[in-house]
Amino acid sequence: MDEWSTPQPFFDLLNHEFHFTLDPCATPANAKCPTFITKEQDALSIPWPPGNAFINPPYGPHGQSLLQWIRRTLYEHSAQSRTAVILLPVRADTSWWQFCTEATEIRFMRNRLYFTNAHRTLRAPFATCLWIFKPLTTLPKGNPLITSLTLPKHTRGWLPNTNSDSPTSAPALLTTTHTTLTTPPPEEQAS
């Protein structure tokens, strides 16, 4: 079952920044936005309503559907000139990862998120990141801003009954590193 909900405090921080109105990967029980699309409605095959979108796609076995979700997010971002934020596992060795250069920004989480389904909350067994697609950006295409985030436990979805640690009093969201990758001019690449 791939229906693991994004931690609400983590979503709330992102929502404060991006003002989401659409969750295309939701169930009525875990929808994060007022407008949402369920698996039965199939967000991969229908037009998305207008508004900024938060996408936490089902990761599935071997990430088979992730490429479809990334392509759909790119299409909806371009067609609607919307901000779209997609939460993904960090898997740079996969074929779909090549699309990361289409993002305006990539935010790597330095800590693991805790996801919840109908029965339990579990720490993700993998690192996660956000690919952020913003309209009307001044960054050159193919040159995303790379950001690393440290999130306190309460923001990552940590619950006191999941382990013996206690919540921290760190700020809700701490940006620790900003890096912009640049490609050298062709004359420098030749050497």
C-alpha positions in Angstrom: 0.0 0.0 0.0 1.5 3.3 -1.1 -0.8 5.6 0.8 1.6 7.2 3.3 0.7 10.7 4.3 3.1 13.7 4.4 3.7 14.8 8.0 1.2 17.7 8.7 3.8 20.0 10.4 6.1 19.6 7.4 3.3 20.3 5.0 2.2 23.4 7.0 5.7 24.9 6.7 5.7 24.4 3.0 2.1 25.6 2.7 3.1 28.8 4.5 5.6 29.5 1.8 3.8 28.2 -1.3 0.1 28.6 -0.5 -1.0 25.3 -2.0 -4.6 24.8 -3.2 -4.2 21.3 -4.9 -3.1 17.9 -3.7 -3.3 15.5 -6.7 -2.1 12.5 -4.7 -4.7 12.2 -2.0 -7.4 10.2 -0.3 -10.3 12.0 1.4 -8.7 11.0 4.7 -5.2 12.4 4.1 -5.8 15.3 1.6 -3.6 18.3 2.5 -5.4 20.9 0.3 -9.0 22.0 -0.1 -8.9 20.7 -3.7 -7.6 17.2 -4.2 -7.6 14.3 -6.7 -7.9 10.7 -5.6 -6.4 7.6 -7.0 -9.8 6.7 -8.5 -10.0 10.0 -10.3 -6.4 9.4 -11.6 -4.5 12.7 -11.6 -2.1 11.3 -14.2 -4.9 11.3 -16.9 -7.2 14.3 -16.0 -6.5 18.1 -16.2 -5.6 19.5 -12.8 -7.6 22.4 -11.4 -5.7 25.8 -11.2 -3.5 26.6 -8.2 -0.2 25.8 -6.6 0.2 22.0 -6.2 1.8 19.9 -3.6 2.6 16.4 -4.9 3.6 13.5 -2.7 3.3 10.7 -5.2 3.1 7.0 -4.5 6.6 5.8 -4.7 5.7 2.2 -5.7 8.1 -0.7 -6.2 11.3 0.5 -7.9 9.8 4.0 -8.5 8.0 2.8 -11.6 5.3 5.5 -11.3 7.6 8.3 -10.2 8.6 9.1 -13.8 5.0 9.4 -14.7 4.4 11.8 -11.8 7.4 13.9 -12.6 6.4 14.2 -16.2 2.9 15.1 -15.2 4.1 17.7 -12.7 6.4 19.2 -15.4 3.4 19.4 -17.8 1.1 21.0 -15.3 3.7 23.4 -14.1 4.3 24.6 -17.7 0.8 24.5 -19.0 -0.8 26.3 -16.0 2.2 28.5 -15.0 1.8 27.2 -11.5 4.2 26.5 -8.7 4.5 22.8 -8.1 6.4 21.1 -5.3 7.0 17.3 -5.5 8.3 15.3 -2.6 10.6 12.5 -3.8 13.0 9.9 -2.5 16.7 10.8 -3.2 17.6 8.2 -5.9 20.2 9.8 -8.1 20.9 6.4 -9.7 17.5 6.2 -11.4 16.4 7.1 -14.9 13.8 9.6 -13.6 16.4 11.6 -11.6 17.7 13.2 -14.8 14.7 15.5 -14.7 15.9 17.2 -11.6 17.6 19.8 -13.8 14.1 21.0 -14.8 13.4 22.2 -11.3 13.9 25.8 -10.1 15.2 24.5 -6.8 16.0 21.2 -5.1 15.8 21.0 -1.3 17.5 18.0 0.3 16.3 17.0 3.8 19.2 16.3 6.1 16.8 14.3 8.4 14.4 11.6 7.6 10.6 12.3 7.5 8.1 10.2 9.4 5.2 9.1 7.2 1.8 7.9 8.4 -0.7 5.5 7.0 -4.0 4.3 8.4 -2.2 2.1 11.0 1.1 3.5 12.0 3.9 6.2 11.7 7.2 5.1 10.4 10.5 6.9 9.7 11.3 6.8 6.0 13.9 4.2 5.1 15.3 6.7 2.5 16.4 10.3 2.2 13.9 12.7 0.7 14.0 15.9 -1.2 11.7 18.5 -2.7 11.8 19.5 -6.4 10.3 22.9 -6.7 9.0 24.3 -10.0 8.3 28.0 -9.9 6.9 30.1 -12.8 8.7 33.2 -14.0 12.0 32.5 -12.4 15.2 34.3 -13.2 17.4 31.2 -12.8 18.6 29.8 -16.1 16.9 26.6 -17.1 18.9 23.5 -16.1 20.6 25.2 -13.2 18.5 24.6 -10.1 19.3 26.2 -6.7 20.4 23.4 -4.4 19.4 23.7 -0.8 19.9 21.5 2.3 17.4 21.6 5.2 17.7 20.5 8.8 14.2 19.9 10.2 13.5 19.4 13.9 11.7 16.2 14.8 8.3 17.8 15.4 8.4 19.2 11.9 9.4 15.9 10.3 6.3 14.2 11.8 8.0 12.6 14.8 5.6 11.4 17.4 6.7 10.8 21.0 5.6 7.2 20.9 7.8 6.3 17.9 11.0 6.3 19.8 12.5 7.5 23.1 13.9 10.8 21.9 12.2 14.0 23.0 11.3 16.8 20.5 13.8 19.6 20.0 13.1 23.3 20.4 15.0 24.1 17.2 13.4 26.6 14.8 10.7 25.1 12.6 12.7 25.2 9.4 16.4 25.8 9.2 18.1 26.3 5.8 21.7 25.3 6.2 23.3 25.4 2.7 22.6 27.2 -0.6 24.5 26.2 -3.7 23.8 27.0 -7.3 25.4 24.6 -9.8 26.7 26.2 -12.9 27.9 24.7 -16.1 31.2 26.1 -17.3 31.2 27.9 -20.7 31.9 25.6 -23.7 35.5 26.9 -24.1 36.3 25.8 -20.4 34.7 22.4 -20.9 37.0 21.5 -23.8 40.2 21.6 -21.7 
